[in-house]
Amino acid sequence: MARDALQRWIEEHIDEMVADLRALLQCESVKGTPLPMAPFGLGVRAAFDRVLEFGERYGFRTKDYDGYALHLEIGEGEEIVATLSHVDVVPPGNGWSVPPFEGVLRDGYLYARGAQDDKGPTMAAIYAARAIRELGLPVRKRIRLIVGGDEESGWECMKYYFQHEPERPCCGFTPDGGWPLIYAEKGIVNLQIEKAVPHSDNTPRIAWARGGERANMVPDRAEAFLQAGEEQISAIQSALAGLEDIVTTSEENGVLVTARGKSAHGSSPGEGVNAVAKLLDALKQLSLPEESMWLNTVREWANSLDGSALGIAHSDEVSGATTTNLGVFDYDGSRVKCTVNVRYPVTWNLDALLERLHTVIEPQGFSLVSHFGIAPLYVPLETPFLQTILRVYREETGDDKPPQTMGGGTYARATQNIVAIGTGFEGDGAAHEPDERIAVSTLQKITLIYARILYELAQ
């Protein structure tokens, strides 16, 4: 039986898979400076080179799309069953107990940024297809593993790939979501909102303030420098003393105020603690001149997780309510800039969202400078390939929970007939948080699930 053969093969090769994954996790594939054949920086290029080396070593046909994306392929036939995954990662952030790019193996878990999102699942997909190939299991369709390098930022990888690759998958999955599968994904838009503010010579005043690294991460650190006279410094520190997760440091000409939060994925802002919100909540205690110009407004945005402060709260029966995350904030003394990551319901549309937004922010003197969005995804549950995925998952796990919707965005939106499926199980560390991890037992389990899905979809 194919299932038993796949299980034995995976058990025999799990140590090799762990070694390969550790090598991939050691690539610091955070988006960096564009270079020829490395449009997302040298770290992503190094991760691509590792994947290509694995593909060539294990007998795949490989193709590099100018450093934007690549694919590995086995089998013959006109139709293509595909996986879409990525090797770029968000910055590690703070609070790790181990180095985030070493691939530390401890107590049965691999720790690293990308362990679960999405290098671990990428390696599981490679080994799933490798198992099918090396066992000589008969398939009537090609199996193609598409790997991108810009999923966490602007998706330029998939845009480039599908502009330069005319063939489209007939169906498949992206191992970058939840179990048993995700049949609807909310619309996503990053809103770049700015306001020019007049310079003030009054003291105390905010000379600069900033927080957050990526729109789709809840900021875990934010800081501001308050310019102040010598007699005002102690008053500021006294006013902020005792506030949770707020640290003040006396410096020449002022006070540095640091706020600490808890990182989380931007699609689930309630699971984190926004350090920008904590910083601005603290600064409000001081009755600064910036309150009337921008501080109160931005503070409300940072604390609002449902979009109500921006006028864009909305919900539907399929996918639930809008969520918002103020992920990046910067004030330089003359202009305040905010990037807000929004996940909106699948039956709503971006034009309606933006219309509401303008009516709220423009009277407050703010402007929408730019926005980047990805439309919602919805695949009816009765679609045959979804039923195959659902059946395999339930047979392997005994878990009867229903398919899900989510606020996260995956490569399922990059082409037709793709849905997101899971990457881990209870005990595996959450993506975009410190000590992201994946259990070796999870790797073994998901590789078997991926292999069975690919094999059955390729019949």
C-alpha positions as CSV (number, residue, x, y, z in Angstrom):
1,M,0.0,0.0,0.0
2,A,1.3,3.4,-1.0
3,R,0.6,4.9,2.4
4,D,2.6,2.3,4.3
5,A,5.5,2.6,1.9
6,L,5.5,6.4,2.3
7,Q,5.5,6.1,6.1
8,R,8.4,3.7,6.2
9,W,10.5,5.8,3.8
10,I,9.9,9.0,5.9
11,E,10.8,7.2,9.1
12,E,14.0,6.0,7.5
13,H,14.9,9.5,6.3
14,I,13.8,11.7,9.2
15,D,17.4,12.3,10.5
16,E,18.5,13.3,7.0
17,M,15.5,15.7,6.7
18,V,16.4,17.3,10.0
19,A,20.0,17.9,8.9
20,D,18.8,19.4,5.6
21,L,16.3,21.7,7.4
22,R,19.0,22.9,9.9
23,A,21.1,23.9,6.9
24,L,18.2,25.8,5.5
25,L,17.3,27.5,8.8
26,Q,20.9,28.8,9.1
27,C,20.3,31.1,6.1
28,E,19.4,34.5,7.5
29,S,16.8,35.0,4.8
30,V,15.3,38.3,5.9
31,K,14.6,40.6,2.9
32,G,17.7,42.7,2.2
33,T,19.4,44.9,-0.4
34,P,18.5,43.9,-4.0
35,L,21.4,42.6,-6.1
36,P,21.6,40.8,-9.5
37,M,20.0,37.3,-9.2
38,A,19.2,38.3,-5.6
39,P,16.4,40.8,-5.7
40,F,15.5,40.1,-2.1
41,G,19.1,40.2,-0.8
42,L,21.9,37.7,-0.1
43,G,20.1,35.9,2.7
44,V,17.2,34.9,0.5
45,R,19.6,34.0,-2.3
46,A,21.5,31.7,0.0
47,A,18.3,29.9,1.0
48,F,17.3,29.5,-2.7
49,D,20.7,28.0,-3.4
50,R,20.3,25.5,-0.6
51,V,16.9,24.5,-2.0
52,L,18.2,24.2,-5.5
53,E,21.1,22.0,-4.2
54,F,18.6,19.7,-2.4
55,G,16.6,19.5,-5.6
56,E,19.5,18.6,-7.8
57,R,20.8,16.1,-5.2
58,Y,17.5,14.3,-5.0
59,G,16.8,14.1,-8.7
60,F,14.3,16.9,-9.2
61,R,14.2,19.0,-12.4
62,T,15.0,22.6,-11.1
63,K,14.5,26.0,-12.5
64,D,15.6,29.4,-11.0
65,Y,13.5,32.4,-12.0
66,D,16.2,35.1,-11.7
67,G,16.3,34.9,-7.9
68,Y,12.6,35.8,-7.5
69,A,11.4,32.2,-7.2
70,L,12.3,28.7,-8.2
71,H,10.6,25.3,-8.7
72,L,11.5,21.7,-8.3
73,E,9.6,19.1,-10.3
74,I,9.1,15.4,-10.7
75,G,6.9,13.2,-12.9
76,E,5.4,13.5,-16.3
77,G,2.1,14.5,-17.7
78,E,0.3,17.6,-18.9
79,E,-1.3,18.6,-15.6
80,I,0.6,19.9,-12.6
81,V,-0.1,19.4,-8.9
82,A,1.7,22.0,-7.0
83,T,2.8,23.2,-3.6
84,L,3.7,26.9,-3.0
85,S,5.9,27.7,-0.1
86,H,8.5,30.3,0.8
87,V,12.0,30.6,2.4
88,D,12.0,34.3,3.3
89,V,11.3,35.1,7.0
90,V,10.4,38.1,9.1
91,P,13.1,39.6,11.3
92,P,13.7,37.6,14.4
93,G,12.7,40.3,16.9
94,N,13.6,40.1,20.6
95,G,13.2,37.6,23.4
96,W,14.8,34.5,22.0
97,S,16.3,31.9,24.3
98,V,18.5,30.5,21.5
99,P,20.2,32.1,18.5
100,P,17.4,32.6,15.9
101,F,19.4,31.4,12.9
102,E,21.3,28.4,14.2
103,G,18.6,25.7,14.0
104,V,19.1,24.6,17.5
105,L,17.8,21.0,18.2
106,R,16.6,20.8,21.8
107,D,14.3,18.3,23.4
108,G,12.9,17.1,20.1
109,Y,12.3,20.5,18.7
110,L,14.1,22.6,16.1
111,Y,14.3,26.3,17.1
112,A,14.8,29.0,14.5
113,R,13.1,31.8,12.7
114,G,11.3,30.1,9.8
115,A,11.1,26.7,11.5
116,Q,7.4,26.7,11.1
117,D,6.9,29.7,8.7
118,D,7.8,28.4,6.2
119,K,11.1,26.5,5.9
120,G,10.0,23.5,7.9
121,P,6.9,22.9,5.8
122,T,9.0,23.6,2.6
123,M,11.4,20.9,3.6
124,A,8.5,18.5,4.4
125,A,7.1,19.2,0.9
126,I,10.5,18.4,-0.7
127,Y,10.8,15.2,1.2
128,A,7.2,14.2,0.4
129,A,7.8,14.5,-3.3
130,R,11.2,12.9,-2.9
131,A,9.6,9.9,-1.2
132,I,7.1,9.5,-4.1
133,R,9.9,9.7,-6.6
134,E,12.3,7.3,-4.9
135,L,9.6,4.8,-4.2
136,G,8.6,4.8,-7.8
137,L,4.9,5.4,-7.0
138,P,2.9,5.9,-10.2
139,V,1.5,9.3,-10.9
140,R,-0.2,10.7,-14.0
141,K,0.6,14.3,-13.3
142,R,3.7,16.3,-12.6
143,I,4.4,17.3,-9.0
144,R,5.9,20.8,-8.8
145,L,7.2,22.5,-5.7
146,I,7.2,26.3,-6.2
147,V,9.3,28.3,-3.7
148,G,9.2,32.1,-3.3
149,G,11.4,34.6,-1.6
150,D,9.2,37.6,-0.8
151,E,6.0,36.2,0.9
152,E,6.5,38.2,4.0
153,S,6.8,41.5,2.2
154,G,5.3,42.3,-1.2
155,W,4.8,39.0,-3.0
156,E,7.0,40.2,-5.9
157,C,8.3,36.6,-6.1
158,M,4.9,35.1,-7.1
159,K,4.2,38.0,-9.4
160,Y,7.4,37.5,-11.2
161,Y,7.1,33.7,-11.3
162,F,3.6,33.6,-12.9
163,Q,4.5,36.4,-15.3
164,H,7.4,34.2,-16.6
165,E,5.9,30.8,-16.2
166,P,3.0,30.1,-18.5
167,E,2.0,26.7,-17.0
168,R,-0.5,26.8,-14.2
169,P,-1.2,24.1,-11.6
170,C,-4.5,22.2,-11.9
171,C,-4.7,22.1,-8.1
172,G,-2.5,22.0,-5.0
173,F,-1.8,23.5,-1.6
174,T,0.4,25.9,0.2
175,P,1.8,24.5,3.5
176,D,1.5,27.8,5.3
177,G,-1.8,27.8,7.1
178,G,-3.9,25.8,9.4
179,W,-5.6,22.4,9.7
180,P,-7.4,20.8,8.1
181,L,-7.4,23.4,5.4
182,I,-8.2,27.1,4.8
183,Y,-11.0,27.7,2.3
184,A,-11.3,31.5,2.8
185,E,-8.7,34.1,3.5
186,K,-9.6,37.7,4.4
187,G,-8.5,40.5,2.1
188,I,-5.3,42.2,3.2
189,V,-4.1,45.7,2.7
190,N,-1.2,47.7,4.2
191,L,-2.2,51.4,4.7
192,Q,0.6,54.0,4.7
193,I,-0.8,57.0,6.5
194,E,1.1,60.2,7.2
195,K,0.7,63.7,8.5
196,A,3.0,66.7,8.5
197,V,3.2,68.5,11.8
198,P,4.6,71.9,12.6
199,H,8.0,72.0,14.4
200,S,7.8,73.1,18.1
201,D,10.5,74.5,20.3
202,N,8.5,73.9,23.4
203,T,9.9,71.5,26.0
204,P,9.3,68.8,26.9
205,R,8.5,67.6,23.4
206,I,8.9,64.5,21.4
207,A,12.1,64.8,19.3
208,W,11.5,61.4,17.7
209,A,9.6,58.2,18.2
210,R,9.5,54.9,16.4
211,G,8.4,51.3,16.7
212,G,7.9,48.1,14.7
213,E,9.8,46.5,11.8
214,R,7.1,44.9,9.6
215,A,3.5,45.7,9.0
216,N,2.5,42.1,9.5
217,M,4.1,41.8,12.9
218,V,2.8,43.2,16.2
219,P,5.7,45.5,17.4
220,D,7.5,44.2,20.4
221,R,9.5,47.4,21.0
222,A,9.0,51.1,20.6
223,E,10.9,54.1,21.9
224,A,10.8,57.9,22.0
225,F,13.2,60.6,22.9
226,L,11.7,63.5,24.9
227,Q,13.7,66.7,24.6
228,A,13.6,68.3,28.0
229,G,15.3,70.8,30.3
230,E,17.3,69.6,33.2
231,E,14.5,70.4,35.7
232,Q,12.0,68.6,33.5
233,I,13.8,65.3,33.2
234,S,13.1,64.1,36.8
235,A,9.5,65.1,36.5
236,I,9.1,63.0,33.3
237,Q,10.7,60.0,34.9
238,S,8.5,60.3,38.0
239,A,5.4,60.6,36.0
240,L,6.2,57.4,34.1
241,A,7.6,55.4,37.0
242,G,5.8,52.2,37.7
243,L,4.1,51.9,34.3
244,E,4.3,48.3,33.2
245,D,6.9,47.5,30.5
246,I,8.0,51.2,30.3
247,V,11.7,52.1,31.0
248,T,13.0,55.6,31.1
249,T,16.7,56.5,30.8
250,S,18.0,60.0,31.6
251,E,20.3,61.3,28.8
252,E,21.8,64.6,27.9
253,N,19.0,67.1,26.9
254,G,16.2,64.6,27.6
255,V,14.7,61.3,28.4
256,L,14.7,58.1,26.3
257,V,11.4,56.2,26.9
258,T,11.3,52.5,25.9
259,A,8.2,50.3,25.7
260,R,8.2,46.6,25.4
261,G,5.3,44.5,24.0
262,K,4.8,41.0,22.7
263,S,5.2,40.1,19.1
264,A,2.5,38.2,17.2
265,H,1.4,37.7,13.6
266,G,-0.3,40.7,12.2
267,S,-3.4,38.6,11.3
268,S,-3.9,37.9,15.0
269,P,-3.1,41.2,16.8
270,G,-5.0,40.2,19.9
271,E,-2.4,37.5,20.6
272,G,0.3,40.1,20.9
273,V,0.9,43.3,22.9
274,N,1.6,46.4,20.7
275,A,4.6,48.2,22.0
276,V,3.6,51.4,20.0
277,A,0.3,51.4,21.9
278,K,2.1,51.0,25.2
279,L,4.5,53.8,24.4
280,L,1.8,56.3,23.3
281,D,-0.4,55.3,26.3
282,A,2.6,56.2,28.5
283,L,3.3,59.5,26.7
284,K,-0.3,60.6,27.2
285,Q,0.4,60.8,30.9
286,L,2.7,63.9,30.2
287,S,0.2,66.3,28.4
288,L,2.7,66.9,25.6
289,P,1.9,69.4,22.8
290,E,1.9,66.5,20.3
291,E,-1.3,65.1,21.8
292,S,-3.4,67.7,20.0
293,M,-1.4,67.3,16.7
294,W,-1.2,63.5,16.3
295,L,-0.5,61.5,19.5
296,N,-4.0,60.9,20.6
297,T,-5.1,59.8,17.1
298,V,-2.3,57.4,16.5
299,R,-2.7,56.1,20.0
300,E,-6.3,55.2,19.3
301,W,-5.3,53.5,16.0
302,A,-2.6,51.4,17.8
303,N,-5.1,50.3,20.5
304,S,-7.9,49.5,18.1
305,L,-7.8,45.9,16.8
306,D,-11.1,45.9,14.9
307,G,-10.6,48.9,12.7
308,S,-13.2,51.0,14.5
309,A,-10.8,53.9,15.2
310,L,-10.1,54.1,11.5
311,G,-13.8,53.8,10.6
312,I,-13.3,50.4,8.8
313,A,-14.9,47.9,11.3
314,H,-16.9,45.3,9.4
315,S,-17.8,41.7,9.5
316,D,-19.4,38.8,7.6
317,E,-20.7,35.3,8.3
318,V,-18.0,33.6,6.3
319,S,-14.8,35.0,7.7
320,G,-15.7,37.2,10.7
321,A,-14.6,40.7,11.6
322,T,-11.9,43.1,10.3
323,T,-8.7,43.2,12.3
324,T,-6.1,45.9,12.3
325,N,-2.4,46.1,13.4
326,L,-0.4,49.3,13.6
327,G,2.8,47.5,12.7
328,V,5.2,50.3,11.8
329,F,5.4,53.8,13.4
330,D,7.8,56.6,12.9
331,Y,7.9,60.3,13.9
332,D,10.9,62.5,13.1
333,G,9.7,65.8,14.6
334,S,8.1,67.0,11.5
335,R,6.1,64.1,10.1
336,V,4.3,61.1,11.6
337,K,4.1,57.9,9.5
338,C,2.1,54.8,10.3
339,T,1.7,51.5,8.4
340,V,-1.5,49.7,9.4
341,N,-2.0,46.1,8.4
342,V,-5.7,45.3,7.8
343,R,-7.4,42.0,7.3
344,Y,-11.0,42.5,6.0
345,P,-13.9,40.1,5.4
346,V,-14.1,38.1,2.2
347,T,-17.4,39.4,1.2
348,W,-16.3,43.1,1.5
349,N,-14.2,45.0,-1.0
350,L,-11.2,47.3,-0.8
351,D,-12.9,50.3,-2.4
352,A,-15.6,50.4,0.3
353,L,-12.9,50.1,3.0
354,L,-10.9,53.0,1.5
355,E,-13.9,55.2,1.2
356,R,-14.7,54.8,4.9
357,L,-11.1,55.3,5.8
358,H,-10.8,58.7,4.0
359,T,-13.9,60.0,5.7
360,V,-12.2,59.4,9.1
361,I,-8.5,60.3,8.7
362,E,-8.7,63.3,6.4
363,P,-10.6,65.5,8.9
364,Q,-7.9,64.7,11.3
365,G,-5.2,66.0,8.9
366,F,-3.9,62.6,7.9
367,S,-3.5,61.3,4.3
368,L,-3.4,57.9,2.8
369,V,0.0,58.0,1.0
370,S,-0.1,54.5,-0.5
371,H,-1.7,51.1,-0.1
372,F,-0.8,47.6,-1.1
373,G,-3.5,45.0,-1.1
374,I,-4.3,41.4,-1.8
375,A,-7.9,40.4,-2.7
376,P,-9.8,37.9,-0.5
377,L,-9.8,34.2,-1.3
378,Y,-12.8,31.9,-1.3
379,V,-12.9,28.3,-2.6
380,P,-16.2,26.4,-2.1
381,L,-15.9,23.5,0.2
382,E,-17.5,21.0,-2.3
383,T,-14.6,21.5,-4.7
384,P,-13.2,17.9,-5.3
385,F,-9.5,18.5,-4.5
386,L,-10.5,20.1,-1.2
387,Q,-12.4,17.0,-0.3
388,T,-9.3,14.9,-1.0
389,I,-7.2,17.0,1.3
390,L,-9.8,16.9,4.0
391,R,-10.1,13.1,3.8
392,V,-6.4,12.5,3.9
393,Y,-6.0,14.8,6.9
394,R,-8.8,13.1,8.8
395,E,-7.5,9.6,8.0
396,E,-4.0,10.5,9.3
397,T,-5.0,12.4,12.4
398,G,-8.5,11.3,13.4
399,D,-9.3,15.0,13.8
400,D,-12.8,15.9,12.5
401,K,-12.7,19.6,13.1
402,P,-14.2,21.6,10.2
403,P,-12.3,23.6,7.5
404,Q,-11.4,27.1,8.6
405,T,-11.2,30.7,7.4
406,M,-8.4,33.1,8.5
407,G,-7.0,36.6,8.4
408,G,-3.6,35.5,7.3
409,G,-2.6,35.7,3.6
410,T,-1.0,32.8,1.8
411,Y,0.2,31.9,-1.7
412,A,-3.1,30.3,-2.2
413,R,-4.1,33.7,-3.7
414,A,-1.3,33.6,-6.2
415,T,-3.0,31.3,-8.7
416,Q,-6.3,29.3,-9.0
417,N,-7.2,26.1,-7.2
418,I,-4.8,26.3,-4.3
419,V,-5.7,26.3,-0.6
420,A,-3.6,26.6,2.5
421,I,-3.1,23.7,4.9
422,G,-1.4,23.3,8.2
423,T,2.3,23.4,9.2
424,G,2.4,22.2,12.8
425,F,0.5,20.9,15.8
426,E,0.1,21.7,19.5
427,G,3.4,22.5,21.1
428,D,5.0,23.9,18.0
429,G,6.0,27.6,18.5
430,A,3.9,30.2,16.8
431,A,5.2,32.0,13.7
432,H,6.5,35.5,14.0
433,E,7.1,35.1,17.7
434,P,10.3,34.5,19.7
435,D,11.5,30.8,20.0
436,E,9.6,29.8,16.8
437,R,10.0,26.0,16.7
438,I,8.8,22.8,15.1
439,A,8.9,19.3,16.6
440,V,10.8,16.6,14.8
441,S,7.7,14.4,15.2
442,T,5.7,17.1,13.5
443,L,8.0,17.1,10.5
444,Q,7.6,13.4,10.2
445,K,3.8,13.7,10.5
446,I,3.3,16.6,8.1
447,T,5.6,15.0,5.5
448,L,3.4,11.9,5.4
449,I,0.2,14.0,5.1
450,Y,1.8,16.2,2.3
451,A,3.0,13.1,0.5
452,R,-0.3,11.4,0.6
453,I,-2.1,14.5,-0.7
454,L,0.4,15.0,-3.5
455,Y,0.2,11.3,-4.5
456,E,-3.6,11.2,-4.5
457,L,-4.0,14.6,-6.3
458,A,-1.5,13.4,-9.0
459,Q,-3.5,10.2,-9.9
